[in-house]
Amino acid sequence: MTETIPVDALTEGEARVELARLARDIANANADYHGQDNPQITDAAFDALKLRNAAIEARFPALKRADSPSDMVGAPVADGFGKITHALRMLSLGNAFSTEDVEDFDTSIRKYLGFDAATPLAYTAEPKIDGLSLSLRYENGLLVQAATRGDGEVGENVTENARTIADIPQQLQNAPEILEVRGEVYMAHADFAALNARQEEQGGKTFANPRNAAAGSLRQLDAEITRARPLRFFAYGWGALSAPLADTQSAALQRLGAMGFAINPLTQRCLTPAALVAHYQQIEQRRATLGYDIDGVVYKVDDLALQARLGFRSSTPRWAIAHKFPAELAWTRLEAIDIQVGRTGALSPVARLVPVTVGGVVVSNATLHNEDYIAGRDARGETIRDGKDIRPGDWVQVYRAGDVIPKIADVDLSKRPEGAQAYAFPRQCPECGSAAVREEGDAVRRCSGGMICPAQAVEKLKHFVSRAAFDIEGLGAKQVEQFYRDGWLGEPADIFTLKARFGQGLQQLKNREGWGEKSASNLFQAIDEKRNIPFHRLLFSLGIRHVGEAASALIARHYGTWDVFVAAMDQAAAALDTPEDCPAWQDLLSIDGVGAVMARSLVMAFAQPTERASIARLVAHLQVAQAPRPKTDGSPVAGKTVVFTGTLEKMSRAEAKARAESLGAKVAGSVSAKTDLLVAGPGAGSKAKKAAELGIETIDEDAWLRLVQGL
């Protein structure tokens, strides 16, 4: 059964099936535990289900389900709970695990804002409570609704339960007309111990940890049960507001405190990354004595105007990050090093371990990254682990990065077996025997066999049907492997002739084991539905190295139609030796976000006869939709190509780019005959000169701001 297979050894098909099973089992367990108060599995078994789900999602992010348990806090909305749509989404936070990560966070913010290292930039640092997120909406000072985070968009209506928590004020003084307070419901250690003792004395169910107790208590259908549970609440932020609370995060928290909310007393304003880390270390040292569970420290930009400028990524704010406490460590024996071959031919080493429990999860595999990592070097050739290499038979220290992905932190040389030989990384593909080569500048050794390598062929087909690509219902990794093994599929185009070849006759799909007339008919219908495909999905589905989902969308938006794109690739392919003289090359490289490595990989994919022919056979079965354009009514730059150069003094380059794209402009990195507008700050240099030579309109930053003001 797939649940016994280590996560690192799962195929994509097995992972898809496993995620479906985990989503079902976790949902059932939550319903038993929270809705019926009658758990059918132990807390340890439940925790193992959730951790396994997170580990599979980390390895196969494209397979993450819309109903993923990792997006849920507690159970989905149960019978008896109404749904509340959050006025502003309740997002998650990005994570930091080291001092370097914190410094990188500060650097990225400064880069986005255009701040140099000397520009003052303050942060707040507060303990990250290990509890249940809750949103409280007040209107005219009165509490009108409370909702759990849910999936970030929609949460459960727990208003009556929230009214029973002493830390949550029912009425506020001097509050904005509309105020949505966000914070964490938790249970103190002493209260948790007393609750468990009381439950045990009364013959009731005891809880595994304070967080589970808090979540289960808040989500009771009977508010009187919640009232009897010792829940507490720390406020840490806000959502919808009719008027600002203050100019800074720290001042806004103080104002919430003045209204009667509990604010964590360890929250501190810090002026440097070093001060953030120092406060983190102080909190970590006090962690065991706080009386409640925390799992890290949250850093936020203090200035709320800067928070607004920084904005949000798809699921996290740019202006905040969670500095997590170190993952749990454990020592075990490394029994073997296996090699897995991926879609792009990458040879990925995996450590097979004597099973050991790390952070509450049994770990039997760990990633080894590449041959340099095994040898004790990083990507720059510098030593790691004090230069200690990794060999089969070694005693190794394992940790779970981000509490999910197992990795090896150290090697105990004193326990290395006598005669242990250094690991010799293979120079031939273990799947097809082709030469495994490592190009200059590449950290990974790759099989040169291409589509003759069964591992690559199958992985490419799996990628083709993945969620972000064609996402064909009923044709997952398991079916792809089966059809490839039987000679039914060899390349993506074969999917769209499957019905013609195996819809009738002696070898009908419906007659295969595990299939029937209905399932076969459903598959053929699902395939036909995908004959109309968006440009960016088609490009991503090809699995071209370096061209990911985001880059595919950028490229599709730039060229608009598939035919225009292919014609440009043909022109670029004809000038592989002299790209600097080719307008198609320069146009491709002008796309902000497309560099030389990605561009060459893309062009080479269309220049190679075998791969190009395979793409042509596929597209012959498809209708490729034009890339959507942003709604830009009234925009003076819609459809124009804009280049920014020189020093922008009133906004960062990243802000300017984001604003231009939101107005329907293409942002290029270099000036060409296709450039419509150059925005030049001080020090514009060669780009301004070239624009003048080409007669391209050039304006300064103030003129740009006037142009887009109010749009």
N, C-alpha and C positions, 0 to 999 in steps of 0.2 A: 504493500500500500504506500501511496505517496507520502503519507505523514511520517514514515520511517526513513525517507530519503533525506540526507542532509541538504540544506538549502543550496549550498554551492554545487551540488550534483544534480539539481533539478533541471530538466529541460524546460523550454518555454511553455510547451504544451502541458507538462505536468504542473508547472507553476500556475498556469491559468486555472486548471482544475482545482488545485490546492487552495488558491485564493477564494474560489467560489465556495468550497467546503468550509473554509475558515470563516468566511462572512456569514454563512448559514449557522455554523456551530456557535459562533460568538453572539450572533443575534438571539439565538435560542437561549444561550446561557444568560444573557442580559435580561431576557424576558422572564426566565425562571427566577433570577436573583432579585431584579428590581421590581418587576411587575407582580409576580406571584409570591415573592419572598419564600421561594422553595427551590434553592439551588440543586441541580442534578449532578454537578461536578464540583471538585474542590477548587478553592481559590488558586492554589498552585497550578492546577491544570488550566484554569481560565487564563492566568497570567502567561502560561506557556503558549496558549493559542494566540494571544495578542502579540507576543514577542515574535513568534514564528511568522505571523502575518506581516509584521513590520520588516523583518529580515528579507522576506520574499519580495516585498514591494521595493526595498532598497536595491535588490539585485535586478529586478525586472520592473523599472518604474513605468514603462509603457503599459503594463498589465494592471496598474492600479484601478480598482473598480470604483464606479460612481458611488456605491454604498460601502466603501472601504471602512472597516472598523477603526483604522488609524485616524480617520477624520471625526470619529464619534467621541463624545465625552459621556460615559455611561451608555445607556441603550438608546436606540432610535425612539422617536416619539411613540409612547405606548398608548394602548387604549385608556382613555380617561384623561390623557394630556392633550391640550390643544397645541397648535403650532403658532409660533410667532416669527415673523420675518424681521430680521434685524434691519433697522433703518440704515446702518452702516455695518458692513461685514465685520465679523470678529475674526481677525486674521491670526495666523500662527507667527512664530518668530524664527529667524535664522539662528544658527547655533555657532558658538565659538568654543574651542576646546583648549586653547593655549594662549600664552601671552602674544605670540606672533599673530594669531587670529584677531586679537583685540586691536593690535597695532594696524593690521590690515583693514579692519573695520573703520578706524579713525582715518586712515589714508584714503579709503574709498569715498568717505563722506567729504573730506576736504577736496578731493579731485572733482567730485560731482558739483560741489558748491563753488569751485574755483578759489578755494582758500589755500594759502601757502602754510608752511609749518609754523610760522610766527603768528598767524591770525588766531586770536583767542576763540576757543570752542569748548563750551561747558557741557557736561553730561550729568544725568542722575544715575545712581546705581542703587538697586534695591533687591532684596532677596526674592528669588523666584519660588513662590509658594507651591508646594506639590498638593494641589487640591482640585476643585472643580470651578471652571470659569462661570461667572454669572453676570448678567446684564440687568440693571435696575432702571426703569424709566419713571421719572418724576414729571408731573405736569402741575404747574402753579404750586410747587412745593409738596405735592402729595404723591406717594408711591402708587402708581396705577398698574404696573405690570413688571414681572420678573421673568427672565428667560435664560435657559442654559445656552451654552455656545452652540450645541448641536453640530452641524456640519459647517458652521461659519456663516451660512446664509439664513438657515432656519433653525430655531431652537425650540425647546419645550416650554410651555407656559407653566411655570412653577410659582406663580404669584402668591397663592395662599400659603404655600410652604415657606417662601422667603419671608413672609410677614411674621413668622414664628421665631426668626433669628434675632437675638437681642442686639447684635452689632449693626443691624440694618434699620436705620431710622424710618419711621412711617411718615414723618412730616419734616420738611426742611424750612429753615429761615434764610432769607437773603439768597435764594437760589434763582437761576435763570428760569424763565417760564417753562422751557423744556430742557431737561437735564437727564442724560443717560449715563449712569455711573457703572463702571465695569470693575470687577474685582474677582477675588478667589474665595470660595467657601472651603473651609478646612476644619479639621478637628485637632485639638491639642493632644499631645501624648498622654497627659494625665487623664483627660476626659475620655480618650480612646480606651485606656486601660480600665477605667471605671465602667464604661459602657460594656466592654467585653465581659468583665466580671459579673455585671448585672445580667447580661444575656445568658451567661453560663449558669448562673444561680437560678434563673427562671426557666432553664431548659431551652433557651432560644439559640439562634445561630450566632456564632462569634465571627468577627471580621478579620481579614488577613492583615490589613494595614489601615492607618488613619485615612488615607485618600479614598480607598474603597468604601470605608464607613461613611465618610462625608458625602460621597457621590450617591450611595444607596439611600442615605437618610434624606437628602434633599429631594430625591426623585420618588418619594413615596406618594401613592395615590391618596393616602389618608394624611392630611396635614397634621393631625394630632400625633401621629407617629414621629413626624419631623420635629414637632414641638418638644417631644420627649428626648430628642437627641441633642447632645451638646455641640451644636454647630457654631462656627465663628466666621467672620468675614473681614478681609482686608481689601480696601479700595486701592486700585493702582492706576486707573485711567478713566476714560469717558468715551462715549460715542456721539450720538446726536446732541447738538446744543443749539439753543436759540440765541445765545450770547456767549462770548468767550469767558472762561473762568479767570484767566490771567494771561500774562505774556510768556510765562515759562512753565515747564513741567513741574518744577519744584514748588513754585508759587501756587500753581493750580492744585497740587496735592495738599498744600497747607490750607487752601480755602476749603477743600473737601473735608479736611480734618475739623475746621471751624464749624462746618455744617453738622458735624456729629458722626462722621465716618471714621473707622479705625484705619490709620495709615501706619505702615510698618515703620517702627522707630529707627531701624537700621538704614533707611533710605538716606543717601548722602549725595551732595553735589560735588562733582570732581572736575578738575580743570585740565587733566592730562590723561592719556592712556595709562601711564605709570600709576597715577592716583587711583584709576579704576581697578587695576590689578591688585594694588595694595589693599584696597577696601575688600575686594573679592577674597584675598587671602585671610584678612581678618575675620570675615564672615565664615569662611570655611573652617577656621580654627574654632569658632564658636558654635558650629553647626550642631554638634551633639548636645549642647546646653540650651538651645533656643526654646525647646518645649514643643516644637511643631516641625513638620517635615519641609525641607527645601531641597531643590536639586540643582541650584545654580544661582547666578546673580544676573539681573536684567539691566542693560545699559540703554539709556535713551538720550538723544540730543535734547538739551534742556530748553533751548529757544524754540517756542512753538511756531514762530514764523519760519524758522529754518526747517522744522518738521514738515510744514506745508510745502515748502519748496522741494524737499527731498521726495515726498510722496511715497508711492507704494510700487512694489513689483507685483506679480500676479497673485502671490499668496502671502507675502511678508512686507512689512514696512522697511524702507531703506534706513530709517532713522533709529532703529532699535535692533538689539541682538541679545540673545541669551548666552551667557558664559557658563557652560555646564560644568559641574564638578567632574573630576576624572572618572573614567569608566573603571569598573572593578577589574582587578588583575587576578590571574591564576597561572600556575605552572603545570605543564604536562609534557608528555613525550611526543615528539614528531616522528611518526612511523614511516611516512613516505612523502614524496613530492610527485604529484601527478600533473600532466599537462593537458589543458583544454584548448581546443581550437575554435576561435570565434568567427563571426561573419566576415570580418575584414582580414582573416587569416592570422590574427594575433594569437601567439602561443602564450597562454596565461597559466602560470604555475599556481597550484593549490596545495596547501599543506594538509595532509591527512594526520589527524591527531588522535591520541588516546583520549576518549571523551572526558571532558572536565566541565564542571559547572562554573559559569562566569556570569555574574549579575543575574542569577536565578534561571539561567538557561544552559542546557547541556550543549557544549560546543565540540564538534568533531572535525571541523574544517576551518581553515583560515586562508585569506588571500595572501599571496606572496608577491604580487604586483608584476615583477619582471626579473630578468636575470641579474641586473645590477643590485636590486634589493636583496636577493639571495646572497650575493657576494659581499654585502656590507657597504654598498655605495648608493648614493642618491642619484637623481637624474643629471646632476651637474658633475658627477664623478667624485663628490666629497664623501668622506666616511660617515656612516651611521652605525649605531650600536657599537661605537668604539672600533669599527672595522671588523667586527665579528661576523663571519659568514654563517649560513644556516645549512645544516647537513641532516640527512635522515638519521634518526637515532638520537638527535640532540634533545636536551631538556630545555624547553622554551617557555617564555612568559607570554601569555595570551591576554589581550584586552579587547573590549568591544567598542569600537569607535562610534561615538554617538549612541552608545548602548545598543547598537544594532549589528554592525559588520565586524566579525572577528578578525583581528590582526595580531602579528607577533611583535612584541616590544623588545625582547631581549633574549639572549642565549646564555646559559650557564655552562661555561667551558670546563668547569671542574667536573661536570658529569658527562662530558662527551666520551663516547665509547672509544676504546683504544682501536687504532687502525681505521677510524671513520674517514672516508674519502670525501673531498670537496665535491659538491654536486656539479656534474657536467651538464650544462643546459644543452638540449638537443639541437643539432644542426640540420635535422631532417624532420619533416612533419610526421607526427605519430599516426596521423589518419591516412595519408596518401603517399608518404615517402618522398614527396617533393622537397627540394632544398628550402630550408628555413633561413631567410636572410634578414639582416638588420641593416637598414639604410642609415647613412650618416645623419645624425640629428634625431633619430627615432629611438625612443627608449625601449621599443618592443621589437622582438623578432617575429617575422611573419612567414607563413607558408606561401610559396610562390606558385602553388598549383592552381589557384583560381577556382573556376567552376568544376575542374576535374577532381577537386578535393571534396569528398562527400560532406565533411563537416562544414565547409564554407557554403556549399550549395544549399544544404538544409537550413543553415542559419540565415542565409539570404532570403530564402522562401519564408522562414518564420518571421523575419523582419518585415517582409512584404505584407503579411497579413496581420501585423501587430496593430494595436489600437490606434496609434497616431498615423498609421499608414492606411491600408485598405480596410482593415477591420471588418472582415467578412464573417458574418454570423454563421457558426457551425463549421468554420474552417480555421481551426487553431493549430498550435504547434504539433499537437498529437496527430491530427489528421494529415498535416503536411508531411510529417515523418513517415507515416504509414504509406501515403501515396507516393512519396519519393522512393521508398524502399521497394515498392512494387512496380516502379517504372511508369507510374501514371503522371507524375509531375517531374519536370527537370528544370524548368524556368518559369517565371511568373506568367508569361503568355499562355502556358499550358492550362492554367486555372480557367481561362475563359473559353477553352475548347473542351473542357471536361465533359460537359453535357453532350456535345456532339460525339465524343468518343466513347463515353461510358453511360449514356442515358438510356441506351437500348442495346439489343443484341445479347450475346451469351454472357459477356462480362459486364453486366449492369451493376451500377453502384448499389442499387436497392437490394441486390442479392448478396452483398458482402456481409460478413459477420459484423454485427453492431450497427448495421444500417437497415432501413426499411423503405418502403415506397414514400412514406410521408417525409422522413428525414432527408432522403435523397432529393425529393422535390423541393423541400425547403432550402437545401444547400444551393441547388441550381438557381432558385429564385433570388437568394441572397447574392450570388455571384453576379447575376444580371443587374441587380440594383446598384452594384458598384461599377458598372460600365460608365457611368457618369461620375467623374471624380474631380475634386478641386486640384488645381495646378500644384499647390504647395504639398498636398498629400502625395500626389504622384511622384514628385521629385524626392521627397523624403523616403518613400517606399523603396526607391532604387538602392538604398543602402550605400551610397557613395561615401567613401571615407572623408571625414572632416565636415560633411554636410549634414548637420543635424536638423531637428525640427524647426528651431528658430531661424537658422540660416535659410532653410527652404522657403519659409514665409517671406523673408527679406528679398530673396532672389525672385520669387513669384511676383511680389509687389512691384519690383523694379521693371521686369519685362512685360508683365501684364498677361500675355498669352503664351501658350506652350510653343506655338509655331515661331513666334518672334524669338523666344529663348533658344530653340534648337538651331535656328538660322545663325544666331550670334555664336553659339558653341561651334558650329561648322566653320565660321569665319575665324574664330580664335584657334581652332585645331589646325587650320591651314597655315598658321603663323606660330607654331610651337617654338621654332628656333629664333624668331625675331618678334617676341610679344610687344616689345617697346614701340614697334612701328605699326601695330595693328589696332585700329580704333575699337574693334570688338573686345580685345583684351583690356584696353584702357577703360572701356565702359564697364566691364565686369569688375575690374579692380576699384573703380570709383564708388562702388556700392559700400556705404559705410557699414563695416562689419564683415566684409569679405576681404581676406588677406591673400597674399601670394600663394601660400600653401593650399588653402581651400580652393582658390581659383584654378590652380594647376590640376588638382585632383578632379575637379569638376570637368574641366576641358578634356583631360586624359580619358575620362570615362566615356565621353562621346567620340573621342578620336580612335579608340581601340575598336577594330572591326567587329570582333566577336561580341563585345559588350554592346556596341552600338546596334548591331543587328538584333540582339536580344531585346533592347529597348524598343526598336522599331516594330518588332513582332507584337510586343505588348500594346503599344499605343494604337496599333491597327484595330484593336478591339474596344477602344475607349473613346469617350467624348470628354475632353479635358476642359473644365470650366475656367473662364477667365478669372484672374485674381481679383478679389473685391477691392474696391477703392473706398477710402474713408469718406464720410459725409462731410463735405467741405463747402456747403452753400455760403456764398459771399466771401470765400477765402481768396485773397489776392495772390496766393502762391500755389494754389491747387494745381497739380500736374507739372509744376516747374521743378527744375533741378537747382538746388541751392547748395553753395559751398560756404563754410565759415572758415576764416583764417585770421591770424594775428591774435592779439590778446583781447578777450571780451571782459569788460570791466564791471558790467552790471548783472551778468549771469554767467554760469559756467557753460562750457562747450556742450556738455551732456544735456543741460536744460534747454539750450538753444536748439539742439538737434531734436529733442523730444517735442518741443513746441512746433517746429517746422513740419515734422511728420504728422502731428495731430491735425494740421491744417491742410494735409494732402500733398505736401511737397516731398520730393526725393532729396535726400541729403547725401551728397557725394563727398569723397575725401580729397578729390583733386579737380582742377579746372580743366575743362575740355570744350570743344565746340558745342557740346550739348548742354553746357551750363547756362542757366538763365539768369542767375543772380548770385553775386558774390557779396557776402557780408564781411567787411574787413575792419579789424581793430588795429591798434598800434602794432607795428612790427609785421605787417602783412607780407612783405617780401615778394618772393618769386610768383606766388599765386596772383597777387594784385597786378604784377607786371604782365603776366600771361593773359589775365582777363582784359587788361587794357589793349593788348595786341589783338585780341579776338573781338573787341568791341562789346564785351559783356558788361551789363549794368552792374555797377559797384556802389554799395551804400555802406555807411558806418553803422555802429551798433545802435545809436539813438534813432536813426532812420528806420532800422529794422523793428525796434520796439514800437515806434509810431505806426508802422505798417500793420503789425499784428495786434495792436492794442485793442482790447475789448472783444476780440474774436475767441 
